[in-house]
Amino acid sequence: MIDFYYGLGPNPDKVALFLEETGLPYAFKPVDTRRGEQFAPAFTALNPNAKLPVIVDDGTVVFDSSAILLYLAEKTGRFLSAPRGELYSWLMFVATGIGPYSGQSVHFTHYAPEKNSYAINRYQREVERHYRVLNERLTDRPYVLGETYTIVDMSVWGWARRLPFVLGTAPNWPDFPHVKRLVDDIESRPAAKAALALAGQHAFKREIDGDARTFLFPQNRPADA
Ligand SMILES: N[C@@H](CCC(=O)N[C@@H](CS)C(=O)NCC(=O)O)C(=O)O
């Protein structure tokens, strides 16, 4: 049995999707990051980086969504593609490009205490640039690696379904039709619906109020606080 430590956000969603697609049995372990539960010593003993998702598979601890997707794909032999070069490249394109730039775009567009137009522009334009690359890639193939749905598509889905929010254009979708098609394709799968339903299985705090901000953005505390 896999213990699945889950919190609200794109990275846990990717792993939830994999678990639901494969039907691997798992125990749902909610961690409410807006209440600071990611800093509990029992959790940081699993992930010293204090972020979700984490799995514990029969004593093996894996943290970071991309590592977990690779671990589970290799364990089950599912949702991989050969040769591996393309899979590693595109998985890291999401992990090191789409993910971090989207996270910073969300932060500066929605949550930063002051509107910093340089930062907003920098991160929104970099998010768009990554999605132009991805959209181009998807013009002549249904999935990122070709005909086969893989962990790369799951990783894209976690972030791409939030793209209107990430860019501050919600509810309108920006003009990336092939990315939108991929999101809609995955969203129509029963596993995606089940993955998204996990957010309702625990009374997670929804508001990002002052308390939640101190947990989510601890670097904003004054240095002498
Ligand atoms: N690179 C990590 C990022 C993990 C991450 O940032 N998780 C968010 C949820 S999507 C989180 O735990 N945020 C709470 C916090 O930053 O305190 C991954 O892909 O798993």
The ligand as a Gaussian input file, in Angstrom:
#p B3LYP/6-31G(d) Opt

LIG

0 1
 N        9.176000      20.543000      -7.324000
 C        8.140000      20.148000      -6.402000
 C        7.321000      21.348000      -5.988000
 C        6.356000      20.988000      -4.862000
 C        5.463000      22.164000      -4.459000
 O        5.824000      23.340000      -4.636000
 N        4.299000      21.791000      -3.907000
 C        3.339000      22.782000      -3.448000
 C        1.935000      22.289000      -3.812000
 S        1.723000      22.305000      -5.574000
 C        3.434000      22.931000      -1.948000
 O        3.634000      21.970000      -1.251000
 N        3.302000      24.172000      -1.454000
 C        3.316000      24.462000      -0.047000
 C        4.495000      25.314000       0.345000
 O        5.214000      25.804000      -0.548000
 O        4.680000      25.532000       1.539000
 C        7.265000      19.067000      -7.041000
 O        7.175000      19.014000      -8.276000
 O        6.700000      18.250000      -6.304000

